Amino acid sequence: MKYAIIFALFIIGCAQTKETTNEIVDFNEKINAIESNDSSIVWHSFENGYELAKLSNKKVFVDIYTDWCGWCKKMDAATFIDKSVVSLMNQNFIAVKLDAEQKDTLRFNQVDYTFVNSGRRGYHQFAAVLLDGQMSYPSFTVLDSNGKRIKKIVGYQSPEQLITALSFGE
């Protein structure tokens, strides 16, 4: 009986190790797929992107936009399709899109952020936190893998401007 219990524990341990190994392989495959994508920026939801950033120790690039913002659409149509920008983003950042007027609750660092009904449109609390309450679109923030903001960029950026702004002396 004692050997049966030891054998069962061994089998359970092996199964858990295999599961952990599969998770690591899946994660590595996901990061490799992002880094090797040279045709478009791989965008994530904030929650998924932040988790990937923590695991990969990459910075998080957050595009804070609204559906009605013309300059935001121009960023999507011109800057975010530029080959140099695509390469820089996929190699060095986890890219996240954040709708500054989204209605969904977002949880970050044990705090729930929600939509605030204000004026004609309202705003999402998390967007306001990232932008210090200065709601201007498009805006971008860069967070480290611990969630600390290390850079804020406001306004439309040409590919050259964005690449310069994201260089960080690297």
Secondary structure as UniProt FT lines:
FT   HELIX           2..36
FT   STRAND          43..44
FT   HELIX           46..56
FT   STRAND          59..65
FT   TURN            67..68
FT   HELIX           70..77
FT   HELIX           79..81
FT   HELIX           83..92
FT   STRAND          93..99
FT   TURN            100..101
FT   STRAND          106..108
FT   TURN            109..110
FT   STRAND          111..113
FT   STRAND          115..116
FT   TURN            119..121
FT   STRAND          123..124
FT   HELIX           125..130
FT   TURN            131..133
FT   STRAND          139..143
FT   TURN            145..146
FT   STRAND          149..154
FT   HELIX           159..165
FT   TURN            168..169
//
